[in-house]
Amino acid sequence: MKSSIGRKILMALSGFFLMFFLAQHFTINFLSVLSEESFNSVSHFMGTNPLIQYALQPVLLFAVIFHLSMGIYLEIKNKAARGAVKYAMNKPGTNAPWVSRNMVYTGIAILLFLGLHFYDFWIPELVTKYVEGDMTGMHAGSFRYYEELVAKFQDPVRVGIYCLAFIFLALHLLHGFQSSFQSVGFNSNRYTPGLKKFGNFFAIVIPLGFIFIALFHYVSHLN
């Protein structure tokens, strides 16, 4: 943690963990498009499994906070190191793309969205289970998960915010995916080009998939 390289490696490792969670979260949410029953079953398992609730969930929360705080810290240190010297003669875009120069801002935008997401789903789930004491996941004789998900996507403003947030996520991932591998020392002339293509695929398809889910449920409600 005392060296810049060490911080970048920890930043990359937390990024790997969050990308794995993102893929898993997308897979579960996409079930809501395919099958209400499957989505309810998997959601109930995830929401009541002790290992997930009491071990992995705290780790996930820590990873989110650590990744953002470390990103902001590294950005401040980098700017301080450059000092008063103008970066690339006031033309930073000629040496680094916009995404790589604004990772902190896209990260903050994602964090703000997570606040809304927690307000919509995570906090009500905690209140239902640990305040009201209802661990059944049932409502009116059936699982409540699908019903609660669809209800949130009936508001066009909320759907718009979700879609915008996932655009920011795509921008963040476009640079963050490959940067994470470079930070841990993986740089191969043979494998890096393919890894970059997969990173671009991941950065576009996963956020686009989340956008599709939100729009699917919104349009389904209109019909």
Secondary structure in CASP SS format (residue, H / E / C, confidence):
PFRMAT SS
TARGET T0000
AUTHOR 0000-0000-0000
METHOD secondary structure of the structure
MODEL  1
M C 1.00
K C 1.00
S C 1.00
S H 1.00
I H 1.00
G H 1.00
R H 1.00
K H 1.00
I H 1.00
L H 1.00
M H 1.00
A H 1.00
L H 1.00
S H 1.00
G H 1.00
F H 1.00
F H 1.00
L H 1.00
M H 1.00
F H 1.00
F H 1.00
L H 1.00
A H 1.00
Q H 1.00
H H 1.00
F H 1.00
T H 1.00
I H 1.00
N H 1.00
F H 1.00
L H 1.00
S H 1.00
V H 1.00
L H 1.00
S C 1.00
E H 1.00
E H 1.00
S H 1.00
F H 1.00
N H 1.00
S H 1.00
V H 1.00
S H 1.00
H H 1.00
F H 1.00
M H 1.00
G H 1.00
T H 1.00
N C 1.00
P H 1.00
L H 1.00
I H 1.00
Q H 1.00
Y H 1.00
A H 1.00
L H 1.00
Q H 1.00
P H 1.00
V H 1.00
L H 1.00
L H 1.00
F H 1.00
A H 1.00
V H 1.00
I H 1.00
F H 1.00
H H 1.00
L H 1.00
S H 1.00
M H 1.00
G H 1.00
I H 1.00
Y H 1.00
L H 1.00
E H 1.00
I H 1.00
K H 1.00
N H 1.00
K H 1.00
A H 1.00
A H 1.00
R H 1.00
G C 1.00
A C 1.00
V C 1.00
K C 1.00
Y H 1.00
A H 1.00
M H 1.00
N H 1.00
K C 1.00
P H 1.00
G H 1.00
T H 1.00
N C 1.00
A C 1.00
P C 1.00
W H 1.00
V H 1.00
S H 1.00
R H 1.00
N C 1.00
M H 1.00
V H 1.00
Y H 1.00
T H 1.00
G H 1.00
I H 1.00
A H 1.00
I H 1.00
L H 1.00
L H 1.00
F H 1.00
L H 1.00
G H 1.00
L H 1.00
H H 1.00
F H 1.00
Y H 1.00
D H 1.00
F H 1.00
W H 1.00
I H 1.00
P H 1.00
E H 1.00
L H 1.00
V H 1.00
T H 1.00
K H 1.00
Y H 1.00
V H 1.00
E C 1.00
G C 1.00
D C 1.00
M C 1.00
T C 1.00
G C 1.00
M E 1.00
H E 1.00
A C 1.00
G C 1.00
S E 1.00
F E 1.00
R C 1.00
Y H 1.00
Y H 1.00
E H 1.00
E H 1.00
L H 1.00
V H 1.00
A H 1.00
K H 1.00
F C 1.00
Q C 1.00
D C 1.00
P H 1.00
V H 1.00
R H 1.00
V H 1.00
G H 1.00
I H 1.00
Y H 1.00
C H 1.00
L H 1.00
A H 1.00
F H 1.00
I H 1.00
F H 1.00
L H 1.00
A H 1.00
L H 1.00
H H 1.00
L H 1.00
L H 1.00
H H 1.00
G H 1.00
F H 1.00
Q H 1.00
S H 1.00
S H 1.00
F H 1.00
Q H 1.00
S H 1.00
V C 1.00
G C 1.00
F C 1.00
N C 1.00
S C 1.00
N C 1.00
R C 1.00
Y C 1.00
T H 1.00
P H 1.00
G H 1.00
L H 1.00
K H 1.00
K H 1.00
F H 1.00
G H 1.00
N H 1.00
F H 1.00
F H 1.00
A H 1.00
I H 1.00
V H 1.00
I H 1.00
P H 1.00
L H 1.00
G H 1.00
F H 1.00
I H 1.00
F H 1.00
I H 1.00
A H 1.00
L H 1.00
F H 1.00
H H 1.00
Y H 1.00
V H 1.00
S H 1.00
H H 1.00
L H 1.00
N C 1.00
END
